Amino acid sequence: MRQVKLRGPAEIAQARAAGKLAAEVLQVVAEHVKAGVTTDELDRICHDHIVKVQKAKPANIGYHGFPKTICSSVNEVICHGIPSRQKLRDGDIINIDVAVIKDGWYGDCSRMYFVGQPSAAARKLVETTYEAMCAGIMAVRPGATLGDVGHAIQSVAHRDGFSVVREYCGHGIGTIYHDEPQVLHYGQRGTGLPLKEGMIFTIEPMLNAGKRHSQQLDDGWTVITADGSLSAQWEHMVVVTASGYEILTPWPEGFGSYAAIATRS
């Protein structure tokens, strides 16, 4: 296992700059997420913004052979959906996951979007998943453990009857896309790696409306729920500060009803 890196102010500033760009991409594409649009079109919009406007690099293209700029995960797709000519339909939910490289530093985040009017059950899943991510973020502080983070996420998910996907997790990030530590989205309080100031990692829970089990499709990437139930995911990058955390991928339009997570530094 690689040693978990502790970053200083200059390095955190570079991670913050990359994270800001990733979040910006997800704001730019939002208005285009509507019925009739293909996930390929959404991928092109994100790619062009990263390359032409931000003068950055799409981190996903070619990563272990992944062919696209974004992961587009619709309805029962848990993660790593490959953009295609698939058209979005009214009532769909979609996660768009994007990562950029700026000056050698990675920024990585994802968010959910509603296509038209989702069902009440789909809306509840998406909202609870966001709340679970927020609970995990708010558990971050020096002296806390990764088990505290996972427990906070799991508690929110189970409260509303949803399951937590266990095969995929958050990760350290910086000049390496997926680094140590691994950040599980379930766990027990007081267990796991103690958090220290300067650690940077993602928190990105995936919650299923049905059971937690998943299966990978033959394309080698797309992961779906084994029982065909809906799945949702949100993701932020955070850094552990002297007394709490800072989100390095803040939504440009603000945090809405979860403004409390904006910073605890």
RARA-V909723 format. One line per field, one symbol per residue. ss: DSSP state (h for helix, s for strand, l for the rest). burial: # if it has 24 or more other C-alpha atoms within 12 Angstrom, else .. A space follows every 10 residues. Layout:
ss=???
burial=???
//
This chain:
ss=llllllllhh hhhhhhhhhh hhhhhhhhhh lllllllshh hhhhhhhhhh hhhlllssll llhhhlllls ssssllsssl lsllllslll llssssssss ssllssssss sssslllllh hhhhhhhhhh hhhhhhhhll llllshhhhh hhhhhhhhhl llssllllls ssllllllss ssslllllll lllsllllls sssllsssll lllsssllll llssslllll ssslssssss llllssslll lllllhhhhh hlssl
burial=...####... ########## ########## .####.#### #######.## ...#.##### ......#### ########## ####...#.. ########## ##..###### #####..#.. ########## ########## ########## ########.# .######### ########## #######... ..######## ########## #####..... #####...## ########## #..####### #......... ###..
//
